[in-house]
Amino acid sequence: MHFEYNVEGGNFTRAGYASSEIKKILKQLNVDIAIIKRTVVASYEGEVNIVAHAYSGTIYVDIDTEKVEITLVDEGPGIPDIDRAMQEGYSTASSQVREMGFGAGMGLPNMKKNADLMEIKSEVGQGTTVKITMLLK
């Protein structure tokens, strides 16, 4: 199964839409609730990162009998130092984003904690791609 969701940068009123849809799909497929919860946390954090940091992005979801793969691709400023960005509490979010309650620097660390596998590729001035894999067995 393949699903695709477009994410608009800066549109916090729609942040979480794709993650909610992913949750519905996994429930319909009778995926274990613990896996659903971890998947939703990881996908939501990634979705909010797109909204908070990028101009736009797309979330691709591929589901088979063994795994759920979620690939988040954004057109944004990129991440100059991925190791630093992976540190809890490190954030490049604007003060406006922080005032809304986002940008605490926990997005990427929470994604990594909840995913079975996670890969990040980023190019400054181009954007970032994060692939998270959730094993179903």
C-alpha positions in Angstrom: 0.0 0.0 0.0 1.2 3.5 -0.8 0.0 6.8 0.5 1.2 10.4 -0.1 0.5 13.5 1.9 1.5 17.1 1.0 2.6 19.3 3.9 2.5 23.1 3.8 5.3 24.9 5.6 4.1 27.3 8.3 0.5 25.9 8.3 0.2 24.7 11.9 -3.6 24.4 11.7 -3.0 21.3 9.4 0.0 19.9 11.3 -0.8 16.4 12.3 -3.3 15.6 9.5 -1.0 13.1 7.8 -0.2 11.4 11.1 -3.9 11.1 11.9 -4.5 9.5 8.5 -1.6 7.1 9.1 -3.1 6.1 12.5 -6.5 5.4 10.9 -5.0 3.2 8.2 -2.9 1.2 10.7 -5.9 0.7 12.9 -7.9 -0.6 10.0 -5.1 -3.0 9.3 -5.2 -4.3 12.9 -1.6 -3.3 13.5 -0.5 -3.7 17.2 -1.5 -0.6 19.2 2.0 -0.2 20.6 3.4 0.0 17.0 0.7 2.4 16.0 1.5 4.7 18.9 5.3 4.7 18.1 4.5 5.3 14.4 2.2 8.2 15.1 4.7 9.9 17.5 7.5 9.5 14.9 5.4 10.7 11.9 3.9 13.6 13.9 7.3 14.8 15.0 8.5 14.7 11.4 5.4 16.4 10.1 5.7 19.2 12.6 9.4 19.6 11.6 8.3 20.1 8.0 5.7 22.7 9.1 8.1 24.5 11.4 11.2 24.5 9.3 10.5 24.0 5.6 8.6 25.7 2.8 6.8 22.5 1.8 7.1 18.8 2.0 5.7 15.4 1.2 5.2 12.4 3.4 5.3 9.0 1.6 3.9 6.0 3.4 4.6 2.4 2.3 3.0 -0.4 4.2 3.6 -4.1 3.6 3.2 -7.2 5.8 6.6 -6.7 7.5 7.0 -2.9 7.9 5.8 0.6 7.6 8.2 3.0 5.9 7.5 6.7 6.2 9.7 9.0 4.1 9.4 12.7 4.9 10.9 14.9 2.1 11.0 18.6 2.6 12.1 21.7 0.6 13.7 23.8 3.3 16.9 25.2 4.6 18.5 21.8 5.3 20.3 20.7 8.5 23.9 21.9 8.7 24.9 19.6 11.6 22.8 16.5 11.9 24.6 15.2 15.0 23.9 18.4 16.8 20.2 18.4 15.6 19.9 14.9 17.1 20.7 16.3 20.6 17.7 16.7 22.8 16.8 20.3 23.3 18.8 21.6 20.3 16.5 23.7 18.1 16.7 26.2 15.3 13.0 27.0 15.5 12.1 30.7 15.3 10.8 32.5 18.4 7.3 32.6 16.7 7.3 28.8 16.4 8.4 28.4 20.0 5.6 30.8 21.2 3.1 28.4 19.6 4.5 25.6 21.7 6.6 23.9 19.1 10.4 23.9 18.5 11.6 22.4 21.8 14.3 20.5 20.1 12.8 17.0 20.7 11.5 16.3 17.1 14.4 14.3 15.7 15.3 12.6 19.0 11.7 11.5 19.5 11.6 10.2 16.0 14.7 8.2 16.5 13.5 6.8 19.9 10.2 5.6 18.4 11.4 4.3 15.0 13.0 0.9 14.6 15.3 2.4 11.9 15.9 6.0 11.0 18.0 7.6 8.3 18.5 11.4 7.7 19.9 13.0 4.6 20.1 16.7 4.4 21.7 19.3 2.1 21.9 22.9 3.2 19.8 25.2 1.0 18.0 22.2 -0.5 16.1 20.3 2.1 16.0 17.2 4.2 14.8 13.6 3.8 14.1 11.5 6.8 13.1 7.8 6.4 11.7 6.0 9.4 10.9 2.3 9.4 8.6 0.5 11.8 8.8 -3.3 11.9 5.5 -5.1 12.1 7.0 -8.4 13.3 
